[in-house]
Amino acid sequence: MHFQQLAYFVAVAEARHFTRAAEAVHVSQPSLSQQIKALENELGAELFSRARGNIALTDAGEALLPLARRILADADTARHEVQELVQLRRGRIRLGATPSVCTGLLPDVLRAFHDLHPGIRLRIEEGGSHDLVRQLARGALDLALLVLPLPAASPALTTVELLQEDLVVLSSTARPAPGRRGTVRVADLEDEPMVMFRHGYDLRELTVAACRAEGFEPQFTVEGGEMDAVLGFVRAGLGVAVMPSMVAARAGQDLRMTPLAPPGLRRTIALAHRSDVAPPRAARELQRLLLAGRPDAPAGAPAPGGPGPGGG
């Protein structure tokens, strides 16, 4: 008795028609009939009555049907469990993140994940939160690190807050420090030349909105750069830039990090995935590692939306 024969038997039992069943399982009708006959010979009983073209289950067929369905379901479960384990050895994760998160948060996390699962291939897609939401929705990403609030409500996504991060003002040590007494107010940026990211960066929108809330439009000496370019322009003394504290901490000794005066500016980083599709096992392991780093995460807590390390 083979799994394929049981699958053909269930298809005929559900369709009550050999030709339609063959179409459903993508084989020719003679091949399906031959396999059903072989199954009947092995069991020593007819499974279908074929009186005047009407296909009906015999008593033997009625007895076999629930058992066949259970056997096929158990086989699918076994296949899924093995595939889940294999994914942790040679799977792939498609992770989206905003550029500042790629620079500030991901290097240490991905190094730790790679040490645990060296066979997993990591593909990183940088982009603004709006672009990453679209890629998640169409299935191009397994997980994404986004800045909240999202550009638009998206009930199809599940988001979990990872951390809240202070924003700071980054400037060249070759220029006078912005602000006074070791801090800088958003209002002080009106008199500071600024280096600005390209459109699509969450940091650009947040900075411009904060300046407008203080009643002025920021003055850009250079705009349109990516993260590394903006850091280079600030390092060259072309202007200051509002940066996440994680990025500023890695920027180097030739750049000065000045806190924003209270109430300051903060942003919330969240981990997102599609609500209707569970991430692959490898992605759930990365999700677990990221969530375990939250300040409020209990030790050994499993990632939402998927089982913990010992689950399926």
Phi, psi and omega in degrees: 000129183244153178302321181299318178297318178295322178296319178295319179299314179297321180298316179292320180299324181278325182274336185054034183197125184291317183293315179294323178295319178298320178296323182293325181259006172063045172227167177287153181297318177299321179295317178297314180298321180296319180290323176297317180297320179296322178295317179298319179297320181292322181278341181074028181205146174284140182260337181230143167261138187239045184287123175049042175082353178270127182261122178221152178284137170281177176301321178295321178294319178298322180290324183283329190304306181296327178292318179297317179298319180293318179299315180295321178295318178296323178295319177297319179297316179298317179298317181296317181297317180295318179298322178299318179293320180297323181300330180284347178260325183213040179274193181216143176236130175254106185246127174259147179202151174290153184303321180292326176292321176301321183282320189266316189261319193289323186308312182291320181294314181292328176296316179296320180293318180296324177297324181281323186225074186294342181275353181278128176273133182250123175245119185255131177243115178271145177177170174288162183302322181298315180293321181293324176299317179296319181292323175298316185297326181267007175083015181277348179229150174271319181219159175211142173260115189240164174259127177266153357286154179293155181304327179211152179300136182223088182295346180279356181248144171256125181239142177230125180293133177263310184197160169248137188231135176286145171262147182229171176256126181255134180215164179283139177291348178278352180246160177300147180292140176286156176074193182224152174055036172082002175225166178224136176272154175302321181299330179294338182290348178298330182261007182252131170295141186236148171257131188233144177291167176290165174299142182107342176282133176298325181296325178296311182297319181294317181295313180299318180296321179294320178294317179295327177295336176269001173092022179214161174261129180294147180258119184260126171277325176220136175217159176103007184271162169274179186303308182298323180294317180298317177299320179294321180293320177294317180300326180282357177085018181282345180164179178260166178214144173276125187226153170294146183297329179295320179290316182298325181294337180261003191287336180114161186287344180275004176241141183256134177254118180245123180295151173278138180295149179306143007279357177068192177230137178227159174223155182249126177260131181231154175259130186232149170209167180294140181285332187268355181226122177290135177298154176301162184304314181300319179294324178294327177293319176294320176302315180299318180295318179295315182289332178294340180274358179293146179300329184262008185281126175290153181298133177076013182289133177285158179285138175299147177085005180191160181289162177284190187301330182267000184269183182261000000 
